[in-house]
């Protein structure tokens, strides 16, 4: 766990066997209790090609992580993201928030981005 500490905040970074970043966790120093308390974190999931296919955000309180949102990405064979879908956590359910589709030309340059806001089908 590489760690960075600054201004009463600690950041921890976790990596998998492929040296891909799997988690960034941020803690705040509680000077009353002399402990590091959870603030926020992001967990990353990769496909076999090394593309990030899911990022889940959490908020922290004391020593409890609570999921708040996530983004799911789909890639083409050239490792271009073709869509990302965002969800927010509502109780025990993940609720669709929005979806963005991306299109690319011959030189892998994005030429179209279409965002479908909430209440559209994911």
Secondary structure, 3 states (H helix, E strand, C coil): CEEEEECCEEEEEEECCCCCEEEEEEEEEECCCCEEEEEEEEEEEECCCCCEEEEEEEEEECCEEEEEEEEEEEECCCCCEEEEEEEEEECCEEEEEEEEEEEECCCCCEEEEEEECCCCCC
